[in-house]
Amino acid sequence: ALMMDKDNIASGIVRKIGVLPEEILSDLETELSKIPRVSGAARKYASTQLEKLLDNSIREMEGLGDEYVSCEHLLLRSINPVSGPVAEILGRHGDERGNTFGADGSERERACNR
């Protein structure tokens, strides 16, 4: 969903590293289709992976001194580890650096302002 909206910061960051969001949609959808789904449950539960992503996004937000979690934090944490599926998809589509941002967010300013 983050890549479908051309005006959000996540798709802007992806564009600035040389990857077109619309070109990675199919790969992202394929990767998402591999995730097991629960059906028939009376209550919705977050997967362990999703909980970890949200927890890491909160830490990213705090580390960058931001006030709330945004799609930027979700993107930053979804590409770590660099060998993960999102980082691999970005690499296949032109992110030749293999790591969109430094582990400490040091490239945040530069990537957002390219």
C-alpha positions as CSV (number, residue, x, y, z in Angstrom):
1,A,0.0,0.0,0.0
2,L,2.9,2.4,0.7
3,M,4.1,2.1,-2.9
4,M,0.6,2.7,-4.4
5,D,0.5,6.3,-3.0
6,K,2.8,8.3,-5.1
7,D,2.7,11.3,-2.7
8,N,3.9,9.6,0.5
9,I,7.4,9.8,1.9
10,A,8.1,6.0,1.4
11,S,7.5,6.0,-2.3
12,G,9.5,9.3,-2.5
13,I,12.4,7.7,-0.8
14,V,12.2,4.6,-3.0
15,R,12.2,6.9,-6.1
16,K,15.2,8.9,-4.8
17,I,17.3,5.7,-4.6
18,G,16.6,5.0,-8.3
19,V,13.7,2.5,-7.9
20,L,10.3,3.2,-9.4
21,P,7.6,2.2,-6.9
22,E,5.2,1.0,-9.6
23,E,7.9,-1.4,-10.8
24,I,8.2,-3.2,-7.5
25,L,4.5,-3.5,-6.7
26,S,4.2,-7.0,-8.4
27,D,7.3,-8.3,-6.5
28,L,6.0,-6.9,-3.2
29,E,2.6,-8.5,-3.8
30,T,4.2,-11.8,-4.6
31,E,6.2,-11.7,-1.4
32,L,3.1,-10.8,0.6
33,S,1.2,-13.7,-0.9
34,K,3.8,-16.0,0.7
35,I,2.8,-15.0,4.2
36,P,0.5,-17.4,5.9
37,R,-3.0,-16.1,6.6
38,V,-5.4,-17.0,9.4
39,S,-9.0,-17.5,8.6
40,G,-12.0,-18.1,10.8
41,A,-10.5,-16.5,13.9
42,A,-12.9,-14.4,15.9
43,R,-10.1,-12.0,16.7
44,K,-7.4,-10.6,14.4
45,Y,-3.8,-11.2,15.5
46,A,-0.6,-9.6,14.4
47,S,2.1,-12.1,13.3
48,T,5.4,-12.2,15.1
49,Q,7.0,-10.6,12.0
50,L,4.5,-7.7,12.1
51,E,5.0,-7.2,15.8
52,K,8.8,-7.1,15.3
53,L,8.5,-4.6,12.5
54,L,6.2,-2.4,14.6
55,D,8.5,-2.6,17.6
56,N,11.6,-1.9,15.4
57,S,9.8,1.0,13.8
58,I,9.1,2.5,17.2
59,R,12.8,2.3,18.0
60,E,13.6,3.9,14.7
61,M,11.2,6.7,15.4
62,E,12.7,7.2,18.9
63,G,16.3,7.0,17.5
64,L,15.5,9.7,14.9
65,G,13.8,11.9,17.5
66,D,10.5,11.8,15.8
67,E,7.1,12.1,17.6
68,Y,5.1,9.3,15.9
69,V,5.7,6.3,13.7
70,S,5.3,7.0,10.0
71,C,5.6,5.0,6.8
72,E,9.2,6.2,6.6
73,H,10.0,4.3,9.8
74,L,8.2,1.2,8.5
75,L,10.2,1.4,5.3
76,L,13.5,1.9,7.1
77,R,12.9,-1.1,9.3
78,S,11.5,-3.3,6.6
79,I,14.8,-3.2,4.7
80,N,16.7,-4.5,7.6
81,P,18.2,-6.9,7.6
82,V,19.7,-6.0,4.2
83,S,19.3,-9.6,3.1
84,G,15.5,-9.5,3.8
85,P,12.9,-9.7,1.1
86,V,12.2,-5.9,0.8
87,A,15.9,-5.1,0.5
88,E,16.3,-7.9,-2.1
89,I,13.4,-6.5,-4.2
90,L,14.9,-3.0,-4.0
91,G,18.2,-4.4,-5.1
92,R,16.7,-6.2,-8.1
93,H,15.1,-2.9,-9.2
94,G,18.1,-0.6,-9.0
95,D,19.1,0.1,-5.4
96,E,22.7,-0.7,-6.1
97,R,23.9,0.3,-2.6
98,G,22.1,-2.6,-1.1
99,N,21.3,-0.6,2.0
100,T,19.0,2.4,1.5
101,F,19.9,4.0,4.8
102,G,22.7,3.7,7.3
103,A,21.8,1.5,10.3
104,D,21.7,4.7,12.4
105,G,19.6,6.6,9.9
106,S,22.6,8.7,9.0
107,E,21.6,8.8,5.3
108,R,18.0,9.8,6.0
109,E,18.6,13.5,5.3
110,R,20.5,12.9,2.2
111,A,18.1,10.4,0.8
112,C,15.0,12.6,1.5
113,N,16.6,15.6,-0.1
114,R,18.2,14.2,-3.2
